[in-house]
Amino acid sequence: MRQTKVFYTKGVCSKKIEFDYEDGKMYNLVFEGGCPGNLKAIGKLCEGRDMLEIANLLKGNTCATKNTSCADQLANAIMEVLK
């Protein structure tokens, strides 16, 4: 059965990340705020993909002078689900 994760970001332009997941796969990823084009593209790239693979790929990605990014925050949200 699909479940939904809501994650409130820290240190980035987007304020919230929401996605559905089932059997280790991600669906319907949506970012609230942030860079719309880039974040929609991330959502398309993540659709139906393995969440651990996504987290490993995006973890540690930074944005400008920040020590995190929307992609890194997504990795954090995924790791909360996979704990």
Secondary structure in CASP SS format (residue, H / E / C, confidence):
PFRMAT SS
TARGET T0000
AUTHOR 0000-0000-0000
METHOD secondary structure of the structure
MODEL  1
M C 1.00
R C 1.00
Q E 1.00
T E 1.00
K E 1.00
V E 1.00
F E 1.00
Y E 1.00
T C 1.00
K C 1.00
G C 1.00
V C 1.00
C C 1.00
S C 1.00
K C 1.00
K E 1.00
I E 1.00
E E 1.00
F E 1.00
D E 1.00
Y E 1.00
E E 1.00
D C 1.00
G C 1.00
K E 1.00
M E 1.00
Y E 1.00
N E 1.00
L E 1.00
V E 1.00
F E 1.00
E E 1.00
G C 1.00
G C 1.00
C C 1.00
P H 1.00
G H 1.00
N H 1.00
L H 1.00
K H 1.00
A H 1.00
I H 1.00
G H 1.00
K H 1.00
L H 1.00
C H 1.00
E C 1.00
G C 1.00
R C 1.00
D E 1.00
M H 1.00
L H 1.00
E H 1.00
I H 1.00
A H 1.00
N H 1.00
L H 1.00
L H 1.00
K C 1.00
G C 1.00
N C 1.00
T C 1.00
C C 1.00
A C 1.00
T C 1.00
K C 1.00
N C 1.00
T C 1.00
S C 1.00
C H 1.00
A H 1.00
D H 1.00
Q H 1.00
L H 1.00
A H 1.00
N H 1.00
A H 1.00
I H 1.00
M H 1.00
E H 1.00
V H 1.00
L H 1.00
K C 1.00
END
